[in-house]
């Protein structure tokens, strides 16, 4: 670990697709090529973050890998009793989507006409016992190897709240993963919170002043760009959710690019502002999965996502890791200023800019 490169990890949320992040983390921990200074996590990213920290405090990198594997196996065990399962035809065809599942269709319809306060008045959340079984929050709070920043959205103000240090507990993680159509808002210190992805998926700004390293590695689950116009009601809603959950990240990308340009032009004091180097670990195969598969917790599917994540991490370490500490491997300038129709950051001459 002496030659490990320090990085900050930014872990996106995405339901069961968080198993992709498990695979990325598993490979990086196994190889020992990076040192994690801090983690920012939202929703499933927050869960991965606390599981990793708990396991790392108990047994280092190997302990973190074991903890992550046990947690995701626990997710599969809980999901085994869920009425939301693939149909036999989907299993036969090798489709991971749940769009043909009667249980999924019923839940989708119910979520449009009734709230969690109606259908789940006792506020039962199967994630709570799962977290309490697999995460020692005392260890998480004691973990000195890395800082954690977990985000949730304040329902009343619409602002992001970042929890860190001694404030992190099971309620914070559940708040970060609280989808309002599935769960009642999680109350913390008298304030109600929903999923952090609405205002930060994940947040990057805590890294800028609290961490020594300027390299941010984003483990990307939600695609920024998706070709084609959605036609069905479900496809439209899924794309709206993707755009919404990516909006805050794009704003932070713009801020990073703006500060970088000001530093290059000598218009900001380099003693006060840092040049943030952005890197992304992702895989196009995630885009092929329907949004409904984010609720698929079959062990075979989670293993499939883990393997994709490990493969993506391997490619990233071979291609991009040599540049960590030297330069960004995501060219925000090119993305914002005209990488053409293939750019997820397209602009044109008529667009208003600040």
N, C-alpha and C positions, 0 to 999 in steps of 0.2 A: 504493500500500500504506500510505500515511500514515494513512488513515482505517480501516484494517483492524482488526477487533476481535479481541483475543487470546482464544483458546479452548484447552482441552485436548480432544483427540480420544480416544474409547474405541472401539476397533474389535473387533467380535465375530468369532469364528471360524464357519465353516460350509462348508468345502470350496469347491466351485466357486461357491457363492453369494457368495463373497468378491469376485466380479466386480461384484456390486452395489455393494460398498464402493469398488471401483475407480471406478465411475461417479460416486459421491458425491464422492470426492476429486478426480476430474478436473474436475468442475464448480466446486467450491470453489476449486481452484487457478487455474482459468481466470478466474474472476470477481475474484479477489484481494480478497474482502470480509472474510476472516478471516486472522489470523496464528496459526499453530500453535505454541503454547508447548511442548506435550508430547503424546506419543501413548502410550497403553496398548493393546497388541495381543495377541491370543491366536490361535494356529493360523493360519488364513488372514489374520486381522487382523494377526498378527505379520509375515507375509510382506509384506502391503501396507505396513506401517510401515517395514520395512528398505528395500524398493524405493523408497519415497517419499524416505526420508532420503538414500539413496545418490544418487538422481537430483537431489535438491534441492541437495546439496553440490556436485554437478558443474555444474549449470546453472540453479539457482533453480527457480521454479514451473514454467517450461516444461520444464526438465530432468526434474523429478519426473513431469510428465504423460507425457513421452516414455518414461521408464523404466517406469512402470506399464503403459502400452500394450504395450511390448515384452515385459514379463514375462508378461502374460496371453496374449499371442500365443504365447509360448513354452510356456505351459501347454497351449494347444490343440495345438501341434505334438507335444508329448510324448503327449498323450491320443489323438492320431490312431492310434497303434499299440496302443492298449489293446483287449483283447477285450471290454471293457464298452462296448457301443454300443447306441444305440436300434435297435429293429426297423424294418423298412420300413413296417409298418403304423403305428407311432407317428410316424414321419417324415411319412407321408401325412396322418395325423390332426392333426398339429401338437402332439403331446404330447411334453413334454420329459422325462418320467419314464423311468426305466430298469427299471421293475419287470417288464417283459416281456422284458428282454434275457437271453438264455441265459447270457452271461458274468456278468452281475450276479447272477442266481439261483445260479449255481455258486459265485461268491465268497461270497454270503450263506450258503449251506449249508456251505461249507468253513470259514467263520469260526466256525461253531457247534460244529464237531467237531475242528478242528485250530488250532494257534496259529501266529503268524508264525515261531516258532522251528522249527516242523515244516516249513512249506511254503516258507520263505525263509531257510534256514540261513546263506546268505552275507550276509544283511542288506542286500540291494540296495534302495536307496530312490531312485526317479527324481526326487525333489524336490531331492536334493543337487546334482547337476550343473546343474539348472535355477537354483538359487540362486547357485551359483558362477559361472554365466555372466552372470546379470543383476544381481548385487549386488556392489558393491565394499565389503567390510566395513570396510576402512580409512577410506573416506569416511563410512560410517555412524558409526564411532567418532569421527571428526573433526567431524561435523556439530554446529555450535554453535547453530544456529537453533532446534532443538527437542530436548527430552529424549525418550528412548525407554524404555519399561517393558514388557518382554516376560515373560509368565508361563508357567510349566510346573508340573506337579504331581509332587511327589516320590513315587515309587511306594511307598517304604518307610514314610514318615511320614504320607502323605496330605495334606501341607501344600503350600500354594502357594509357589513360589519365583519372585521377581521379579528378572530380570536387566536391568542397565542399564549405560550408559557403556561402558567399555573391555571389559566382560565379554561383550558381544554378538558372536556369531559364527554361522556356519552351524549348528553343533551346537545352539545355543540355539534357533534358529528351528525346526529339525527336532524338538527336544524339545517345543516349544510346540504343534506340529502332529502329535504322535505318537499316533495312535489305536491303542490296544493290540491291537485285533483285526486291524489291518493291518500294523503295524510293530513290530519289537522296540524295547524301551525304549532311549532315548538316554542314554548315560552321560556325565555331566559332573562332573569332579572327584570321581570315585568313586561318585557317586550316580545312580541310575536315574530317568529322568523320562518321564512320559506327557503327553498333551495338557493344556494349561493350562486348557481349558474346564471340566474337572471341578471346579476350585476357584476359577476366576475367568474369566468370559467376558463382558467382560474385567475385570481388577481396576481399581478406582477409587482405593483408598486411597493409592497413591503420589503422586497429585496433591495431596493435602491439605496436605502440609508442604513438598513440593519445588517447587511451582509458584506463581507470583505471581497468576495468574488463578483465579477461583473458578467459572468457567463450564465445565461438562463437556458435550460433545456426544457422545452415544452413537450410533454407526451400527449400527442394530439389524438383524440378519439372522434370528435365531431368535425366533419368536413366543412371547410369554409366555402368551397365551391362545389356545386353539384349541377352537372349539365342537364339541360332539358327543363321544360315547364311542367310542374306537377298538375295533374288533371283531376284526380279523385279528391274527395273531401279529406280523406286521411292523408294523402300525399301532400296536399296543401298545408294541412296543419303540421305535419312533420317538418316540412321545409321552413315554415314560419318559426317553429321552435328552434331549428338549427340556426337560423339567422339571428333570432333573439339571443340565444345562448353564446353566439360568437361576437355580438356587437361590442361588448365591453373589452374583449381581447383585442379587437381591431382598433379601438380607441387607444388602448395602451401601446399598440404597435406604432400608431401615428405619433404618439408622444415621444416614444423612444427614437423614432426617426428624426423628429423635429429637434430634440436635444442633440442628437448626433450631428446634424447639420450645423447647428449653432456652435458646437464645439469646434468643428472643422473650420468654420469661418472666423473663429476667434471672438465670437460675440458672447460667449459664456465663460465663466471662470472654471478651468479644469480642476481647481482645488475644491470646488463646491459641487460640481456636476460630473457624473460618470458616463463613459461611453459603454452602454450596455450591449453585450454581444448575444444575439439570439440564435438558438439552434432548435430544430424540431425533429422529434422522432415520431414517425407516422407510417401508415401503410395503406395503400389504395384499396386493399381488399376489404377494409372496414366500410368503404363506401358502397360496396356491393350488398351489404347486409341491410335489410329493412329496419326501420325504427322500432318495429314491434319486437325485434330480436333482442332489444335492450332489456326485455322482461323474461328472456329465455335463460333459465338458470340450470339447464341440464348439464351434468358434469362433463359429458362429451363436448358440448359446445364451449364450456369454460376452458377446457383443455385445448380446444381448437384455437380459441382466442389467445390463450397463453403462448401457444407455439408460434402464432403469427407475431406476437409481441417480442418473443425471443429472437425471431428472425429479423424483425425490424431493428432491434437493438444491435444485433450483430452487424447489419449493414451500416448502421449509423456509426458504430465505433470504427469500422474500417474506413468509411468515407469522410466523416466529419470530426471525429474525436481528435485527430492530429492538429486541428485548427483551434481547439478550445484553448483559451488563454491568449490567443493571438488575434483572431478576427471572427466576426459572425459568419455563420454558414447559411443564414437566411438573409438575402439582400432586400431589406425593407424598401430601400430607395427605388430599386427596379420594380418592385411589386406595386408601389404606390404611383410611380411616375410613368407607367406606360409599357408594361410587359405585354400589352395587347389583350386580345380576347381570352387568352388563357390565364390571365392574372386574376386572382381573387380580390385584388385591391384596385380594380379598374377605376380610372377617373377620366373625365373629359373636360374640354375647355369651358363648358357651361356649368360645371359643378361648383357649388359654393364651397370655399375652403377657408379655414381660419388662419 
